[in-house]
Amino acid sequence: MANKPFPVPNSTTSFWRSGDLHDLDSYQSEVFPSQVDVVIVGAGYAGASLAHHLLEKQRKLDSKLSIAILEAREACSGATGRNGGHLKPDPYSRAGSALRTHDKKAAEEVVSFEFQHLKAIGDLVKRENIDCDFVLTRATDVCLYDKARDEIKAKLDSLTTAGISAVDDVFYSSERTAEAVSGVKGARGAFSCTSAHLYPYKLISHLLAKAVAEGVNLQTHTPVTSVSSQPDSEGLWTIETPRGRIEAKNVIHGSNGYTSALLPEFQDKIVPVRGICSRIFTPDARPPLLSNAYILRFSDWEYDYLIPRTDGSIVVGGARRDYHHDLNSWFGSHDDSSLIESASEYFDGYMQRHFHGWEESGAKTDHVWTGIMGYTSDGYPFVGEVPRKPGQYICAGFNGHGMPQAFLSARAVAAMVVEGRKPEETDLPMLYRSSHERLDSEKQHVSLTGYDAFMSDRQARI
Ligand SMILES: Cc1cc2nc3c(=O)[nH]c(=O)nc-3n(C[C@H](O)[C@H](O)[C@H](O)COP(=O)(O)OP(=O)(O)OC[C@H]3O[C@@H](n4cnc5c(N)ncnc54)[C@H](O)[C@@H]3O)c2cc1C
């Protein structure tokens, strides 16, 4: 158990979790069930979305499955409670890769699925009046070096030529205008697209509270220590926890970077990766206006992401410049109880360094934390039935980019569980489907391939 990536105690405190915590944060439903129809492992964005969609689907069918959510720590204490809060579809990188490695259909699917999240989450927030600081805006992706600008532009052009509709949303600013358009010092090009930002902890707490009100059994502080490798003769899986054993017909793994602790076959397929994030505070109640969210690209391996908050503060994550070379500090690390030491001061003076008009703002870092992502070997999430384990499902491996992927992935899994649909009968992008081929692939993890290239480039420069 020691080397398995189970959530660790004493995680660093993110800004999102530093204020008033929700009543359900450490909630345990009164009865600890011994048997349910569905166990969801994890109460993050995936787990809460799974519960939401399972309930929606069964409401339509007038059926009633018993559901339990088992969460190792507090509700929304994983990546979702410690991320950048940026719901930004990626209109070019992944679609461009999908077009190159697959075809137009695959590219169209991945990019439009991500854009659908803007409307799906926006509609949900409006319909249920969720107090989660949701803001629909544009994200400006700023290139501070020419190669990134040229590569993104080339991808954009190839997607436009291929007729991928979602790229219509992207607007390109050349070297001539990028710095004025973005307000970022030294910008060499910029791309903007529709995006959103929000307070993830509040969204997830709302979904969990609604699920509990509708009868879902929520057990926080209840790590699942194992799931049987075979179902019993009645098709039930045995789920072990320190608080008791549960039998379930269906188990859905919404455990993201921690998945391989319970599903060892995913050990090289969904690898825990540690990231670092911060909140920058300004003493002035009205700091220079940032109306957009941002990505800042400094090199092929270095980029930061940033959202402005309605209270005038900024949430910024990234900082790879300071730690990417040290593979063990991030790749394979599931320890969010400590900072990545070499990057802990990266965010100090960030706004002053990069944004025009912020030099005298007095902006300073007041929170720095880490979180664990699930990086997949081919860059796409694993969604659907776990190969060779009928009745076990996975909705995990969202890399550093879960906000525009997990909610509707969970809807597809709910359709498989409640309506008995096959993955191809849902709107799940085919590249996301959990399959034997992907699980058995011997290709090197994309992050390691990228790291090798980074190291040889670094050596060449020394
Ligand atoms: C620093 C950082 C910044 C990020 N910024 C962004 C961003 O701005 N935009 C974006 O789109 N994405 C971002 N991401 C990625 C995004 O947060 C994730 O993709 C997304 O939150 C994944 O949601 P999830 O529910 O799958 O995982 P998680 O939120 O990690 O939830 C998994 C849950 O499962 C629980 N669990 C695991 N194992 C067990 C077990 N054995 N028993 C019981 N419970 C278990 C964990 O405790 C956890 O609560 C960021 C991630 C990090 C770490």
The ligand as an SDF file (V2000), in Angstrom:
LIG
                    3D

 53 58  0  0  0  0  0  0  0  0999 V2000
   -2.7170   22.9900   -9.3460 C   0  0  0  0  0  0  0  0  0  0  0  0
   -3.7520   22.5750  -10.3570 C   0  0  0  0  0  0  0  0  0  0  0  0
   -4.2990   23.5130  -11.2160 C   0  0  0  0  0  0  0  0  0  0  0  0
   -5.2560   23.1380  -12.1710 C   0  0  0  0  0  0  0  0  0  0  0  0
   -5.8620   24.0990  -12.9140 N   0  0  0  0  0  0  0  0  0  0  0  0
   -6.8440   23.7570  -13.7670 C   0  0  0  0  0  0  0  0  0  0  0  0
   -7.5650   24.7380  -14.4710 C   0  0  0  0  0  0  0  0  0  0  0  0
   -7.3900   25.9470  -14.2420 O   0  0  0  0  0  0  0  0  0  0  0  0
   -8.4700   24.3300  -15.4010 N   0  0  0  0  0  0  0  0  0  0  0  0
   -8.7160   23.0140  -15.6200 C   0  0  0  0  0  0  0  0  0  0  0  0
   -9.5100   22.7020  -16.5090 O   0  0  0  0  0  0  0  0  0  0  0  0
   -8.1060   22.0700  -14.9050 N   0  0  0  0  0  0  0  0  0  0  0  0
   -7.1900   22.4020  -13.9830 C   0  0  0  0  0  0  0  0  0  0  0  0
   -6.5750   21.4410  -13.2470 N   0  0  0  0  0  0  0  0  0  0  0  0
   -6.9870   20.0460  -13.4320 C   0  0  0  0  0  0  0  0  0  0  0  0
   -8.3560   19.8130  -12.8010 C   0  0  0  0  0  0  0  0  0  0  0  0
   -8.3660   20.3210  -11.4920 O   0  0  0  0  0  0  0  0  0  0  0  0
   -8.6640   18.3230  -12.7890 C   0  0  0  0  0  0  0  0  0  0  0  0
   -8.5590   17.8100  -14.0970 O   0  0  0  0  0  0  0  0  0  0  0  0
  -10.0600   18.0340  -12.2570 C   0  0  0  0  0  0  0  0  0  0  0  0
  -10.3180   18.7520  -11.0930 O   0  0  0  0  0  0  0  0  0  0  0  0
  -10.1900   16.5460  -12.0300 C   0  0  0  0  0  0  0  0  0  0  0  0
  -11.3560   16.2920  -11.2790 O   0  0  0  0  0  0  0  0  0  0  0  0
  -11.5350   14.8450  -10.6720 P   0  0  0  0  0  0  0  0  0  0  0  0
  -12.7980   14.8200   -9.9200 O   0  0  0  0  0  0  0  0  0  0  0  0
  -11.3240   13.8430  -11.7410 O   0  0  0  0  0  0  0  0  0  0  0  0
  -10.2980   14.6750   -9.6830 O   0  0  0  0  0  0  0  0  0  0  0  0
  -10.1110   15.1410   -8.1670 P   0  0  0  0  0  0  0  0  0  0  0  0
  -10.6680   16.4750   -7.9270 O   0  0  0  0  0  0  0  0  0  0  0  0
   -8.6790   14.9030   -7.8290 O   0  0  0  0  0  0  0  0  0  0  0  0
  -11.0260   14.1370   -7.3710 O   0  0  0  0  0  0  0  0  0  0  0  0
  -10.6610   12.8020   -7.1320 C   0  0  0  0  0  0  0  0  0  0  0  0
  -11.1090   12.4860   -5.7120 C   0  0  0  0  0  0  0  0  0  0  0  0
  -10.9730   11.0880   -5.4880 O   0  0  0  0  0  0  0  0  0  0  0  0
  -10.5730   10.9080   -4.1470 C   0  0  0  0  0  0  0  0  0  0  0  0
   -9.9450    9.5890   -4.0560 N   0  0  0  0  0  0  0  0  0  0  0  0
   -8.8550    9.1540   -4.7230 C   0  0  0  0  0  0  0  0  0  0  0  0
   -8.5670    7.8840   -4.3980 N   0  0  0  0  0  0  0  0  0  0  0  0
   -9.5040    7.5020   -3.5070 C   0  0  0  0  0  0  0  0  0  0  0  0
   -9.7350    6.3010   -2.7840 C   0  0  0  0  0  0  0  0  0  0  0  0
   -8.9250    5.2350   -2.8980 N   0  0  0  0  0  0  0  0  0  0  0  0
  -10.8110    6.2460   -1.9560 N   0  0  0  0  0  0  0  0  0  0  0  0
  -11.6470    7.3170   -1.8280 C   0  0  0  0  0  0  0  0  0  0  0  0
  -11.4500    8.4880   -2.4690 N   0  0  0  0  0  0  0  0  0  0  0  0
  -10.3950    8.5790   -3.2970 C   0  0  0  0  0  0  0  0  0  0  0  0
   -9.5770   12.0510   -3.9220 C   0  0  0  0  0  0  0  0  0  0  0  0
   -9.3900   12.3100   -2.5470 O   0  0  0  0  0  0  0  0  0  0  0  0
  -10.2510   13.1900   -4.6650 C   0  0  0  0  0  0  0  0  0  0  0  0
  -11.0890   13.9550   -3.8300 O   0  0  0  0  0  0  0  0  0  0  0  0
   -5.6370   21.7720  -12.2710 C   0  0  0  0  0  0  0  0  0  0  0  0
   -5.1240   20.8370  -11.3830 C   0  0  0  0  0  0  0  0  0  0  0  0
   -4.2020   21.2300  -10.4240 C   0  0  0  0  0  0  0  0  0  0  0  0
   -3.6800   20.2020   -9.4530 C   0  0  0  0  0  0  0  0  0  0  0  0
  1  2  1  0
  2  3  1  0
  2 52  2  0
  3  4  2  0
  4  5  1  0
  4 50  1  0
  5  6  2  0
  6  7  1  0
  6 13  1  0
  7  8  2  0
  7  9  1  0
  9 10  1  0
 10 11  2  0
 10 12  1  0
 12 13  2  0
 13 14  1  0
 14 15  1  0
 14 50  1  0
 15 16  1  0
 16 17  1  0
 16 18  1  0
 18 19  1  0
 18 20  1  0
 20 21  1  0
 20 22  1  0
 22 23  1  0
 23 24  1  0
 24 25  2  0
 24 26  1  0
 24 27  1  0
 27 28  1  0
 28 29  2  0
 28 30  1  0
 28 31  1  0
 31 32  1  0
 32 33  1  0
 33 34  1  0
 33 48  1  0
 34 35  1  0
 35 36  1  0
 35 46  1  0
 36 37  1  0
 36 45  1  0
 37 38  2  0
 38 39  1  0
 39 40  1  0
 39 45  2  0
 40 41  1  0
 40 42  2  0
 42 43  1  0
 43 44  2  0
 44 45  1  0
 46 47  1  0
 46 48  1  0
 48 49  1  0
 50 51  2  0
 51 52  1  0
 52 53  1  0
M  END
$$$$
